[in-house]
Amino acid sequence: MNTPKIGHRYNWIGQPERLIYMGTKHYPSDRRTWHQFSIVGEDPEVCWCEVLDFDLDRFEETKDDHAN
C-alpha cells in the first residue's frame, strides 16, 4: 500500500475491522515511524493499533463504506 491518507478508511486484508488512519507518531529514542489507526465507530482520538512501514502492505483501503 502507498502511504495512507489521514481520515481515510482501511482494514487489514481479509479482516472485518474497519479503521481510520490517524497519522504517524515518533516515540523518544525510537527512530522508527509508527502509523496509527483508530477503529470506526469508536473514539477517533484513541489509537486502536499502530504498525511500522513494513506492515502497511497488510492493509487495503476499505471498499465498503457502509461497514461500521
N, C-alpha and C positions, 0 to 999 in steps of 0.2 A: 504494500500500500504506500502511496505517496504520503507526504506529511498531512496528517488530519487537519481539519479546519475547526476552529473553536466554534462551539454551538451546534455542530453537525452531529447526526446520529450514526453510531457504529455498533457492531456486535462482533463477538468472537465468531469465527467461521463455524457454522453449524450449531450455534448456541442460541437459546431463546432470549437471554437478557439483552435489553436494548440500552445502549449507553450514549451519553453526550460527552463529547470531547471538551475538557476544561482548559487545556493548555499544558505547558511544561512547568517543571519545578526543578530547582537545583538545591541540593542539601549541602550544608557546610562540610567540607573535607571529602566531598564526593564529586568527582569531575563529570560523572555521567548525567545525562538528561533524562528525566523521568516524565512520561506522558500520563496525564491524569484524566480519568473518566468518572463521571457521576452516573447513576442509574436513572433511567427515565421513570418519572412518577414519584421520585423521592426528592429530598432536598438537593437542588442543583449546586449548592455550595459545598457539599460533602463529597469527598473523593471516595468512590466505591472500589476502584482498582487503579493501579499505576504500573506501567510497564516501561521497559527500555526500548531503544530504537529497534533492536533486532526482533522484538516481539510484535511490532506493528504489522508484519506480514501475516500474522494470525488473525487480523481484523479485516472486516469488509464494511463498506458503507451500507447502512441499513436501507433496504429497498422498500420495506413495508412500514410506512409512517403511521399506520393505524395501531401498531403494537405498543401498548402502554403497559 
